[in-house]
Amino acid sequence: MIKKNPILCVVCSAGGHFAEATLATKGIDYAMYYVTYREPHIDMSLKGTEFYYILNPHKYWWKYPVNFAQSLIIFLKKRPKFILSTGSGMALSTCLIGKFFGSKIIFIETGARIHTPSLTGRFMYHFSDLFIVQWESLQKQYPKALFGGLLF
């Protein structure tokens, strides 16, 4: 039986979360693909990399079903063993689908959060297999988190 190489899905929004995700995955030798939403700078940043766009449901609860459907289609096509996310809320569907299907979830709380947790982080803390904070001060809110230091 031929084993497939492990696949890493990196799912994050297209701004600072994306910058942190690319830093977090630098040097990782896995088959990897990105899931994000379309922004002008993303096409150039991901040139030569496999990536998929999904709808960003930010502020519109009624967009979440579309985001979920798009995430499910991509997940079923790729079947990643690991999912890494730095947030934001647009990544929730991919992470929860992955959790349901047995993927290991790695969530890195954004470095922009020094003293207070993000909404996505508070949610993902309960579903992540590995939860990493970039500031020691956040370990009060996330006692089981691993302190990883700043990505920047």
N, C-alpha and C positions, 0 to 999 in steps of 0.2 A: 504494500500500500504506500503510495506517495503522499507525504505530508506537505500541505501547503505552507508557505512561509507565513509567519504571523503578519497581520496587516494592522496598521495603526491609522485610525481615523482621527484627524485633528479638526474639531468643530469649534468655531468661535465667530464673534462678530468681526466686522471689517476694519475696526479702528485700532485702538491701543491693545485690545484683547488679541487681535491678530499679530501685532508686533511681539507681544509676550509669548504667544504660542510658537512663533517661528524661532524665538530665542530658546524656548524650552525644548524644542525638538532638534536643535542644531546638533549634528553629529550622531543622531540616532540612525542605525543601520537596519531599518525595517522598511518593507513596502509601505508607503504612506500616501494618504490623500487628504485633502482639505475640504471642508464643507463650510461655506460662509455665505454672505449675501453680496450682491453685485455693488461695487463701488469702482469709480474710474481707476484708482491706483491698484486695485487688487489684480486686475488682468496682468499688469506688468510684474507685480510682485510674485505671482505664481507661474510665470512663464516657465515652461519646461517641467512643471509639476502637475500631477493629476489633481483636479479640483472640481467641485460641484457647487452650484448656487442654489440656495433655497430662499424662500420668502422670509423677511424679517418681520415678525408679528408685533414688534415693539409698540406698546400703547393700544393695540387693537386686538382684543381677545378673540374676535371673530376670524382673525387671520391664523390663529393657532392650528385649526384643523388642516389648512392648506400646508402649513409648515410641517405638520405631523405626516401628512401623506407623502410629501416630497422626501422627508427624512426616511420614512419607511422604505420607499422605493430604492433609494440609494443604499440603505443598510442591507436590504435583501440581495442587492446586486453584489455588494462588496464583502459582506460578512466579516467585519473587522474583529480581531481578537481583543484589541485595546481601543478605547476611545479616550482621548485627552481633550480637555476643554479648559479654557480660561474665562469662559462666559461669553456673552451675556445670555439673556433669556431665549434668544433664538436657538441656542444649543440644547435646550431642555429636551425637546422631542427626540433628538438623536441619542442623547445620553440615556433617556428612559427606555427607548426601544432597545438599545444595546444591552442595558441591564436585564431586560426581560428575556433576551435571547442569549444571555450568558457572557457577554463581553465584560472585560474588566474596565471600570471607569476610573479615570484619573482626573481630578479637578484641581486646578491651581487658582486660588482666589487672587483676583487682580491686585497688583502692587499699588494701585490707586487707593485701595482700602487699607488704611493704617490702623484706625481705632474701631471702626464699625464695619460689620459684615455687609456684603452686598445681598440683595434679595435672591439672586441666583445662587450665590454661595450658601446662604442659609438653607435653601431647598436641597441643593446638591450634596451638602454635608451628610445627609441621611442616606443617600444612594451611592455615594462614591466608595470604591474599594481603597482608594488612596486619595486623601485630601491634603493639599499642601498650601500653607500660608507663606507669604513673603515677608511678613512683619511679625516679630515675636509677640507684640501687643495683641494680636488677634487670637493667640492661643487661649486667651481667657474665654472668648466666645466659642472657640472650636477646640475643646480640650484634647480630642483624639487626633488633631491635625499634626502633620509633620511640618516643622519649620524648615523651609528650603532656602531662605534668603532671597534677595532681590534678583530678578532676572536681568535687569538693566545693567 
